[in-house]
Amino acid sequence: MSLNIESVRNYLMNLQDDICTALEEAEGGKKFVEDSWQRPEGGGGRSRVIEDGDVFEKGGVNFSHVFGASLPKTASAKRPELAGRSFQAMGVSLVLHPHNPYVPTSHANVRFFVAEKEGEEPVWWFGGGYDLTPYYGFDEDCISWHKTAQDCCAPFGDDVYPWMKKWCDEYFYLKHRDEPRGVGGLFFDDLNDRPFEECFAITKAVAESFVKAYVPIVEKRKSMSYGETEKSFQRYRRGRYVEFNLVYDRGTIFGLQSGGRTESILMSLPPEVNWRYDWQPEPGSEEEKLYQHYLQTKDWANMSL
């Protein structure tokens, strides 16, 4: 089977450009700074980071294309027959931590893997998705976020959005806290159950819907007034984000196991965060509402205000 790996690489590099342009427009002035890097074992990437902007306290949009002689454990854990194969992995990954606590943090990524062994057909798959992590929720934002996600999946079948949403709800879950990271979105991995071009098309649809889903929320919330109470709660909830990324996130673990660039891998961590011992929100507060109303599994795409 012939794979057009170069077309995937070119698409991902253009995707990084397009997302950065859209986010810079929302930021209103400050630009991403690019840092190109090479991986000694093979490959490299372009890290683009924005810090202390008017809207984004910290954000990064990274492209990487790495390869090596042996697939890392995290990539072959569910498919042990692939252990020891050479590999190529490429993708775009982004995380955005806004200043304003009323603007949610968000994460997105799309990726493509190829595992090869001499004398055998290459094994390939796509993965990716995005999720939304509000500190102070708004029903209309959650509904529009999920409707956009649902719309991007619709051309590929009525079943695609439900299974991607379910997988996202299950994946972005902190088992040790018994709570979801946010209000979900889309997640998929190991996508190779249909022809390459169709899997690639699904991946592109998900990737290109992120800006459509996220930027309108940023524009709506970025000028809202807030005080130290809201900022302190944001820093506290960011702790959950750190916990998930360091304990569970497959992308983070793969990057570290494959000898990726640590600065780029840990770009996802927020600049300011705190932990409080056994903190509980005040009953009836907006902080409690996050737990009681938003950090619950809901069919947001089919809800109305």
C-alpha positions in Angstrom: 0.0 0.0 0.0 1.3 3.4 -0.9 0.8 6.2 1.7 1.0 9.8 0.8 2.9 10.8 3.9 4.2 14.0 2.4 0.6 15.3 1.8 -0.1 14.7 5.5 3.0 16.6 6.6 2.3 19.5 4.2 -1.3 19.7 5.5 -0.2 19.8 9.1 2.3 22.5 8.5 -0.3 24.6 6.8 -2.8 23.9 9.6 -0.3 25.3 12.1 0.0 28.5 10.0 -3.8 28.9 9.7 -4.5 28.3 13.4 -1.8 30.7 14.5 -3.2 33.4 12.1 -6.7 33.0 13.5 -5.5 33.1 17.1 -3.3 36.2 16.5 -6.4 38.0 15.2 -8.3 37.1 18.4 -5.2 38.2 20.4 -5.3 41.6 18.7 -1.6 42.4 18.5 1.0 40.0 19.9 2.3 37.4 17.6 3.5 33.8 18.1 7.3 33.4 18.4 8.6 30.4 16.4 11.3 28.1 17.6 12.5 25.4 15.2 14.2 22.4 16.6 15.8 19.1 15.5 15.6 15.8 17.3 19.0 13.9 17.5 17.3 10.5 16.9 15.4 11.8 13.8 13.0 14.5 12.9 12.1 17.8 14.5 9.5 20.5 14.5 8.3 24.1 14.8 7.2 25.3 18.2 5.2 28.5 18.2 4.5 30.1 21.6 2.7 33.3 22.7 3.2 34.5 26.3 1.6 37.4 28.3 -0.5 38.7 25.5 -3.7 40.7 26.0 -5.9 37.6 25.7 -3.6 34.6 26.1 -1.5 34.4 29.2 0.3 31.5 27.5 -0.4 29.5 24.4 1.4 27.2 22.0 0.8 25.7 18.6 3.3 23.0 17.8 4.1 21.0 14.7 6.4 18.0 14.9 7.5 15.2 12.7 9.7 12.6 14.4 10.9 9.1 13.5 12.9 6.4 15.0 14.0 2.8 15.0 11.6 1.5 17.6 8.0 2.6 18.5 7.8 3.9 22.1 5.8 1.8 24.6 2.9 4.2 24.8 2.2 3.9 21.1 2.3 0.1 21.1 0.6 -0.5 24.5 -2.7 -1.5 22.9 -1.1 -3.1 19.9 1.9 -5.1 21.2 2.4 -6.7 17.8 3.8 -3.4 16.7 6.5 -3.2 19.3 9.9 -2.9 17.9 8.8 -1.5 14.5 10.3 1.7 13.2 8.0 4.6 13.2 7.1 8.1 11.9 4.8 10.3 14.0 3.7 13.8 13.0 1.1 16.2 14.3 -0.1 19.6 15.4 -0.8 20.1 19.1 -2.0 23.3 20.8 -3.0 24.5 24.2 -4.3 27.9 25.1 -4.4 29.4 28.6 -6.2 32.8 28.5 -5.8 35.6 31.1 -9.5 36.1 31.7 -11.0 33.3 33.8 -14.3 33.6 31.8 -12.5 32.4 28.7 -12.0 28.7 28.8 -8.7 26.9 28.4 -8.7 24.7 25.3 -6.6 22.0 23.8 -6.6 20.5 20.3 -4.4 18.1 18.4 -4.3 15.9 15.3 -1.7 13.3 14.5 -0.6 10.6 12.1 1.5 7.5 12.9 3.1 5.0 10.6 4.8 1.8 12.0 7.0 -0.1 9.5 8.7 -3.4 9.4 10.8 -4.7 6.5 8.8 -7.1 4.3 5.4 -6.1 5.7 2.8 -3.6 4.9 3.1 -0.4 6.9 0.5 0.1 9.7 -0.9 3.6 9.9 -3.5 5.4 11.9 -4.8 8.9 12.7 -5.8 10.5 16.0 -6.8 13.7 17.5 -9.6 15.9 18.8 -10.2 18.9 21.1 -11.8 19.7 24.4 -12.9 22.7 26.3 -12.0 23.5 30.0 -14.1 26.4 31.4 -13.6 27.9 34.8 -16.9 29.7 34.7 -19.3 28.0 32.4 -22.0 29.4 30.0 -24.6 27.1 28.6 -24.6 28.9 25.2 -20.8 28.4 24.9 -21.0 24.6 25.7 -23.9 24.2 23.2 -22.2 26.1 20.4 -18.9 24.3 21.0 -20.6 20.9 20.7 -22.8 21.8 17.8 -19.7 22.9 15.8 -18.1 19.6 16.7 -21.2 17.7 15.7 -21.5 19.5 12.4 -17.9 18.7 11.4 -18.5 15.0 12.0 -21.9 14.9 10.2 -20.6 14.3 6.6 -19.0 11.0 7.7 -22.0 9.4 9.3 -24.5 10.0 12.2 -22.5 7.7 14.4 -19.2 9.6 14.3 -20.0 12.5 16.6 -21.5 10.3 19.4 -18.5 7.9 19.5 -16.0 10.8 19.4 -17.8 12.7 22.1 -18.1 9.6 24.3 -14.4 8.8 23.8 -13.6 12.4 24.7 -15.7 12.3 27.9 -14.0 9.1 28.9 -10.4 10.1 28.0 -10.3 13.5 29.5 -11.3 12.2 32.9 -9.2 12.4 36.1 -9.7 9.0 37.7 -7.9 10.0 40.9 -10.3 13.0 41.3 -13.4 11.3 39.9 -14.2 14.2 37.7 -13.9 15.3 34.1 -11.3 17.8 33.0 -13.9 20.0 31.3 -17.0 19.9 29.1 -15.5 17.6 26.5 -15.6 17.8 22.8 -14.1 15.2 20.3 -11.4 12.5 20.7 -10.4 9.7 18.5 -7.3 7.5 18.1 -6.2 4.4 16.1 -8.4 5.6 13.2 -7.7 3.2 10.3 -10.9 1.2 9.9 -11.7 2.9 6.5 -9.6 4.0 3.5 -6.7 6.3 4.1 -8.2 9.2 2.3 -11.4 9.0 4.3 -9.6 8.8 7.6 -7.5 11.8 6.5 -10.7 13.7 5.6 -12.2 13.1 9.0 -9.0 14.2 10.6 -8.9 17.4 8.5 -12.6 18.1 9.3 -11.9 17.9 13.0 -8.8 20.0 12.8 -10.4 22.8 10.8 -13.5 23.0 13.0 -11.4 23.9 16.1 -11.0 27.6 15.3 -14.7 27.8 14.3 -15.6 26.3 17.7 -13.2 28.2 20.0 -12.6 31.7 18.6 -16.2 32.9 18.9 -16.2 31.9 22.6 -12.9 33.8 23.1 -14.3 36.9 21.4 -17.5 36.8 23.5 -15.7 36.4 26.9 -12.3 38.1 26.6 -13.5 41.5 27.8 -15.6 40.4 30.8 -14.7 41.9 34.1 -13.1 39.7 36.8 -11.4 40.0 40.1 -8.9 38.1 42.3 -11.6 35.6 43.4 -12.1 34.5 39.8 -8.4 34.5 39.0 -7.6 32.5 42.1 -10.2 29.9 41.2 -8.7 29.8 37.7 -5.2 29.0 39.1 -6.7 26.3 41.3 -8.5 24.6 38.5 -5.4 24.8 36.3 -4.0 22.4 38.8 -6.3 19.7 37.4 -5.0 20.4 33.9 -1.5 19.9 35.1 -2.4 16.6 36.8 -4.1 15.2 33.7 -1.3 16.1 31.3 1.5 14.7 33.5 -0.4 11.6 34.7 -2.6 10.5 31.8 -2.1 12.3 28.5 -0.9 10.0 25.8 0.7 12.7 23.8 2.8 14.0 26.7 3.9 10.4 27.6 4.7 9.6 24.0 6.7 12.8 23.6 8.8 12.1 26.6 9.3 8.4 25.8 10.3 9.1 22.3 13.0 11.6 23.3 11.0 14.6 22.1 11.9 18.2 22.9 10.9 18.7 26.6 10.2 22.4 26.2 7.8 21.8 23.4 6.1 18.8 25.1 5.5 20.8 28.4 4.5 23.9 26.6 0.9 22.8 27.5 1.4 23.6 31.2 -0.1 26.9 32.5 2.2 29.7 33.7 0.5 30.2 37.0 -1.2 27.4 39.0 -1.9 26.6 42.7 -3.1 23.7 44.8 -5.1 24.1 48.0 -5.5 21.4 50.5 -9.1 19.9 50.5 -10.6 23.1 49.1 -14.3 23.1 48.6 -16.4 25.8 46.8 -19.0 27.9 48.7 -22.5 26.4 48.4 -24.5 28.3 45.8 -21.5 30.0 44.3 -20.5 30.2 40.7 -17.5 28.0 41.5 -19.8 25.3 42.9 -21.9 25.6 39.7 -18.9 24.5 37.7 -18.8 21.2 39.5 -22.6 20.7 39.8 -23.7 21.8 36.4 -20.7 21.9 33.9 -18.5 19.0 35.0 -21.3 16.6 34.3 -21.8 14.5 31.1 -24.5 16.2 29.0 -25.7 16.0 25.4 -24.8 19.6 24.8 -25.1 19.4 21.0 -28.8 18.6 21.2 -29.7 21.1 24.0 -31.2 24.5 23.5 -31.2 27.6 25.6 
